[in-house]
Amino acid sequence: MRWQLPLFAVLVSGPSMAPVLHHGDALIVRRGATVRTGDIVVARFRSRPGLLVVKRVVREQDGGWWLEGDNTFVQDDSRSYGVADVIGRVLFRYYPGPWRLS
């Protein structure tokens, strides 16, 4: 079994979470954290397992989560790819400046 740290860092890529998050923002994520509607999470869509995404939780669905971006003009989320499996919940942005998300 491979051991993993509970916290990890990710970089936001693209505009799908604007205006809350922007391309280049660096985030700290807690692996396996409790997830609730409204949380920002890191996940993988079941239909695109190679794609790691940062999205907002809308609801629980089919044993996974329905996720959407905050930018209504970008629909690279559950509206296009279906249900996702959450890897972790975003705790805070550490670059370009501290900003608490949860």
Backbone as CSV, one residue per row, in Angstrom:
resi,resn,N_x,N_y,N_z,CA_x,CA_y,CA_z,C_x,C_y,C_z
1,MET,0.839,-1.185,0.000,0.000,0.000,0.000,0.881,1.244,0.000
2,ARG,0.526,2.196,-0.822,1.286,3.429,-0.946,0.787,4.455,0.064
3,TRP,1.681,5.025,0.811,1.340,6.024,1.820,1.318,7.405,1.184
4,GLN,0.300,8.232,1.533,0.185,9.570,0.975,-0.019,10.580,2.093
5,LEU,0.577,11.737,1.939,0.372,12.815,2.904,-1.071,13.304,2.834
6,PRO,-1.643,13.733,3.960,-3.027,14.207,3.939,-3.198,15.550,3.229
7,LEU,-2.142,16.355,3.154,-2.212,17.658,2.482,-1.360,17.622,1.223
8,PHE,-1.857,18.272,0.170,-1.065,18.398,-1.050,-1.415,19.712,-1.729
9,ALA,-0.570,20.132,-2.647,-0.741,21.410,-3.339,-1.168,21.176,-4.786
10,VAL,-1.991,22.092,-5.301,-2.380,22.073,-6.714,-2.355,23.498,-7.250
11,LEU,-2.181,23.610,-8.565,-2.257,24.905,-9.248,-3.526,24.947,-10.086
12,VAL,-4.228,26.067,-10.048,-5.419,26.252,-10.856,-4.988,26.531,-12.292
13,SER,-5.647,25.866,-13.230,-5.358,26.071,-14.640,-6.662,26.387,-15.360
14,GLY,-6.745,27.564,-15.936,-7.937,27.951,-16.679,-8.884,28.831,-15.885
15,PRO,-9.966,29.291,-16.548,-10.872,30.289,-15.969,-12.152,29.732,-15.342
16,SER,-12.302,28.416,-15.209,-13.605,27.866,-14.822,-14.066,28.215,-13.412
17,MET,-13.156,28.627,-12.527,-13.545,28.956,-11.153,-13.536,30.462,-10.882
18,ALA,-13.352,31.281,-11.921,-13.406,32.738,-11.744,-14.828,33.139,-11.389
19,PRO,-15.028,34.086,-10.543,-14.067,35.042,-10.001,-13.416,34.619,-8.686
20,VAL,-13.756,33.458,-8.134,-13.205,33.036,-6.834,-11.746,32.627,-6.949
21,LEU,-11.423,31.815,-7.944,-10.048,31.369,-8.182,-9.662,31.731,-9.609
22,HIS,-8.363,31.963,-9.807,-7.868,32.370,-11.122,-6.714,31.473,-11.557
23,HIS,-6.482,31.440,-12.858,-5.366,30.692,-13.424,-4.072,31.071,-12.691
24,GLY,-3.343,30.077,-12.214,-2.088,30.322,-11.518,-2.189,30.342,-10.006
25,ASP,-3.408,30.376,-9.455,-3.549,30.312,-7.995,-3.046,28.967,-7.485
26,ALA,-2.342,28.985,-6.366,-1.827,27.768,-5.738,-2.663,27.466,-4.496
27,LEU,-3.108,26.214,-4.389,-4.032,25.810,-3.330,-3.465,24.669,-2.489
28,ILE,-3.882,24.635,-1.225,-3.593,23.495,-0.362,-4.888,22.702,-0.201
29,VAL,-4.794,21.397,-0.397,-5.950,20.502,-0.406,-5.766,19.429,0.664
30,ARG,-6.854,19.113,1.371,-6.829,18.025,2.363,-7.476,16.794,1.750
31,ARG,-6.659,15.770,1.576,-7.104,14.508,1.008,-8.096,13.826,1.961
32,GLY,-9.209,13.334,1.424,-10.159,12.565,2.226,-10.990,13.383,3.200
33,ALA,-10.983,14.702,3.099,-11.753,15.548,4.017,-13.247,15.388,3.754
34,THR,-14.049,15.648,4.762,-15.496,15.637,4.611,-15.904,16.700,3.592
35,VAL,-16.818,16.331,2.704,-17.253,17.223,1.627,-18.721,17.566,1.826
36,ARG,-19.026,18.851,1.629,-20.408,19.339,1.714,-20.719,20.199,0.489
37,THR,-21.994,20.356,0.221,-22.426,21.231,-0.862,-21.827,22.626,-0.654
38,GLY,-21.277,23.175,-1.726,-20.662,24.501,-1.667,-19.155,24.479,-1.505
39,ASP,-18.585,23.347,-1.088,-17.132,23.245,-0.927,-16.443,23.285,-2.290
40,ILE,-15.214,23.789,-2.312,-14.362,23.706,-3.503,-13.459,22.504,-3.297
41,VAL,-13.402,21.641,-4.313,-12.692,20.369,-4.181,-11.780,20.113,-5.378
42,VAL,-10.901,19.144,-5.191,-10.105,18.590,-6.280,-10.690,17.209,-6.546
43,ALA,-10.941,16.904,-7.815,-11.637,15.660,-8.145,-11.218,15.150,-9.522
44,ARG,-11.718,13.946,-9.831,-11.552,13.342,-11.158,-12.935,12.904,-11.643
45,PHE,-13.281,13.270,-12.867,-14.534,12.813,-13.452,-14.391,11.350,-13.838
46,ARG,-15.415,10.576,-13.594,-15.374,9.143,-13.916,-15.198,8.932,-15.412
47,SER,-15.750,9.829,-16.212,-15.632,9.703,-17.666,-14.283,10.202,-18.194
48,ARG,-13.507,10.915,-17.354,-12.186,11.435,-17.742,-11.210,11.279,-16.584
49,PRO,-10.854,10.046,-16.225,-10.039,9.811,-15.031,-8.640,10.422,-15.083
50,GLY,-8.157,10.776,-16.245,-6.843,11.396,-16.360,-6.844,12.890,-16.099
51,LEU,-8.023,13.469,-15.920,-8.159,14.913,-15.752,-8.409,15.252,-14.283
52,LEU,-7.497,16.002,-13.678,-7.638,16.474,-12.305,-8.232,17.873,-12.356
53,VAL,-9.340,18.114,-11.613,-10.043,19.393,-11.705,-10.264,20.019,-10.334
54,VAL,-10.434,21.341,-10.340,-10.829,22.106,-9.154,-12.209,22.670,-9.463
55,LYS,-13.211,22.250,-8.685,-14.599,22.658,-8.936,-15.346,22.803,-7.612
56,ARG,-16.582,23.320,-7.698,-17.439,23.474,-6.525,-18.460,22.333,-6.474
57,VAL,-18.691,21.805,-5.272,-19.652,20.718,-5.067,-21.076,21.283,-5.140
58,VAL,-21.899,20.671,-5.992,-23.298,21.070,-6.115,-24.196,20.105,-5.338
59,ARG,-23.948,18.796,-5.537,-24.759,17.799,-4.827,-24.107,16.422,-4.939
60,GLU,-24.549,15.525,-4.064,-24.142,14.125,-4.142,-25.031,13.443,-5.177
61,GLN,-24.424,12.592,-5.999,-25.207,11.931,-7.052,-24.536,10.632,-7.472
62,ASP,-25.310,9.550,-7.538,-24.852,8.250,-8.046,-23.566,7.774,-7.375
63,GLY,-23.468,7.951,-6.070,-22.290,7.504,-5.342,-21.074,8.383,-5.558
64,GLY,-21.238,9.514,-6.187,-20.155,10.471,-6.423,-20.678,11.877,-6.187
65,TRP,-20.100,12.834,-6.897,-20.470,14.236,-6.690,-20.694,14.933,-8.014
66,TRP,-21.721,15.791,-8.040,-21.967,16.661,-9.176,-21.207,17.954,-8.901
67,LEU,-20.304,18.318,-9.805,-19.430,19.475,-9.620,-19.640,20.479,-10.742
68,GLU,-19.558,21.753,-10.383,-19.634,22.807,-11.392,-18.623,23.897,-11.077
69,GLY,-18.135,24.558,-12.125,-17.262,25.702,-11.963,-18.086,26.939,-11.623
70,ASP,-17.450,27.948,-11.050,-18.143,29.188,-10.698,-18.381,30.088,-11.909
71,ASN,-17.588,29.927,-12.966,-17.713,30.728,-14.173,-18.770,30.082,-15.078
72,THR,-19.936,30.699,-15.190,-21.043,30.112,-15.952,-20.763,30.017,-17.455
73,PHE,-19.745,30.727,-17.944,-19.415,30.676,-19.364,-18.531,29.483,-19.723
74,VAL,-17.994,28.795,-18.716,-17.141,27.627,-18.938,-17.849,26.415,-18.347
75,GLN,-18.118,25.417,-19.180,-18.873,24.258,-18.705,-18.069,22.970,-18.791
76,ASP,-16.796,23.017,-18.399,-15.970,21.808,-18.373,-16.101,21.145,-16.998
77,ASP,-17.320,20.785,-16.660,-17.616,20.251,-15.338,-18.617,19.108,-15.489
78,SER,-19.398,18.816,-14.460,-20.337,17.695,-14.523,-21.381,17.845,-15.614
79,ARG,-21.636,19.066,-16.060,-22.580,19.266,-17.164,-22.054,18.627,-18.445
80,SER,-20.727,18.520,-18.573,-20.121,17.887,-19.742,-19.638,16.469,-19.464
81,TYR,-19.136,16.215,-18.245,-18.458,14.949,-17.964,-19.143,14.056,-16.939
82,GLY,-20.244,14.499,-16.354,-20.967,13.657,-15.406,-20.388,13.685,-13.996
83,VAL,-20.647,12.624,-13.274,-20.289,12.522,-11.854,-18.778,12.414,-11.668
84,ALA,-18.295,12.977,-10.542,-16.867,12.945,-10.224,-16.633,12.297,-8.865
85,ASP,-15.421,11.827,-8.671,-14.976,11.315,-7.375,-14.034,12.343,-6.771
86,VAL,-14.365,12.791,-5.569,-13.577,13.815,-4.899,-12.325,13.207,-4.294
87,ILE,-11.200,13.864,-4.510,-9.922,13.465,-3.923,-9.708,14.202,-2.615
88,GLY,-10.039,15.496,-2.593,-9.849,16.289,-1.383,-10.543,17.628,-1.460
89,ARG,-10.666,18.263,-0.298,-11.307,19.578,-0.191,-10.239,20.661,-0.115
90,VAL,-10.435,21.749,-0.863,-9.496,22.866,-0.840,-9.616,23.583,0.503
91,LEU,-8.472,23.785,1.166,-8.454,24.470,2.459,-8.188,25.960,2.304
92,PHE,-7.170,26.297,1.491,-6.857,27.715,1.293,-5.949,27.908,0.094
93,ARG,-5.915,29.160,-0.366,-5.013,29.571,-1.438,-3.783,30.165,-0.774
94,TYR,-2.586,29.723,-1.156,-1.367,30.276,-0.570,-0.577,31.145,-1.542
95,TYR,-0.947,31.150,-2.801,-0.310,32.035,-3.768,-1.360,32.458,-4.773
96,PRO,-1.484,33.707,-5.094,-0.582,34.815,-4.868,-0.707,35.474,-3.499
97,GLY,-1.607,35.077,-2.680,-1.716,35.622,-1.332,-2.652,34.754,-0.517
98,PRO,-2.504,34.777,0.796,-3.361,33.907,1.609,-4.827,34.310,1.502
99,TRP,-5.647,33.297,1.350,-7.087,33.518,1.274,-7.768,32.224,1.677
100,ARG,-8.543,32.281,2.705,-9.163,31.091,3.268,-10.425,30.735,2.503
101,LEU,-10.584,29.454,2.137,-11.757,28.983,1.408,-12.734,28.239,2.305
102,SER,-12.263,27.671,3.403,-13.170,26.895,4.259,-12.886,27.163,5.714
